[in-house]
């Protein structure tokens, strides 16, 4: 039952965000994503327990409990920001996309596109071409 509530909460937030993303600037959306990440961190303890187990399995005693909590908070918030950015991407102008992205290794990207190795329809590729 609790898992279903968690899943419904995430779905509800995703539906709200998918509408807001069309109208709000990216800077506002990122702040909202940070707040949602904070909420998820505190309101979905089952995910934090799983993340804690994974961190302990990987790092053992190398990290303190406070360091592991910091990593969990950062990862939760970063995931929310990434999802917001991906939802916003189709609604961003080319100028806005150029302003908020940094591309490295463009030469390798161009070579892969020339070989037909990557999907050329991605807007990011078009911007650097």
TAVEN-V832914 format. One line per field, one symbol per residue. ss: DSSP state (a for helix, b for strand, c for the rest). A space follows every 50 residues. Layout:
BEGIN
ss = ???
END
This chain:
BEGIN
ss = caaaaaaaaaaaaaaaaaaacccccaaaaaaaaaaaaaaaaaacaaaaaa aaaaaaaaaaaaccaaaaaaaaaaaaaaaaaaaaaaaaaccccaaaaaaa cccccaaaaaaaaaacccccccaaaaaac
END
